[in-house]
Amino acid sequence: MGRDVSNMKSEPPKDRAAAVAAVKAAGRANSDATVMFHAAIAGRLGLNATDTKALSILDREGPLTAGELSRRTGLTAASVTTLIDRLERKRLARRVEDPADRRRVRVAADPAGLAQVMPHFADFEAGLDALLGQFKIADMEVIVRFLSETNVLLEAQRLRLTDGTRTRMKPRGKRKA
């Protein structure tokens, strides 16, 4: 059984270096917990975590072309096509005509499908609402600023790691016996 982290408290940092280390450690733990949470939800839905994050992007940003989704996720065009097919089979997304150019197709999150996904987030959302209730508006503004700027750093590093291109799996080659 996992460790109960709900009551974990740490000593306040004594200096800037300790405070920076504490923020980095908490951020790393948050990233791990977030990835594992989304992987668990994806498993319940018969998807993978990349599928659920792509669905989240479609939900937040609205309909995107496959190319736009490829750029946002870093996946190859072929991978995005397979991802869209999986989301369509699960009735979580659908291909729709682009109103500006009928030759182009966009992918949209399906509201009925999203309604089936959201209950998996209900307990977390309730807990998050309770947690945020403990913070002043000014505190939440700092949190939003930190998370927003962290997202910019993460996207820059993703692009650096992929040389601004979509990620590709390298062939493994033959295994030695």
Helices and strands as residue ranges (DSSP letters): H 16-45, H 49-61, H 66-73, H 77-89, E 93-98, E 101-109, H 111-117, G 118-121, H 122-132, H 137-161
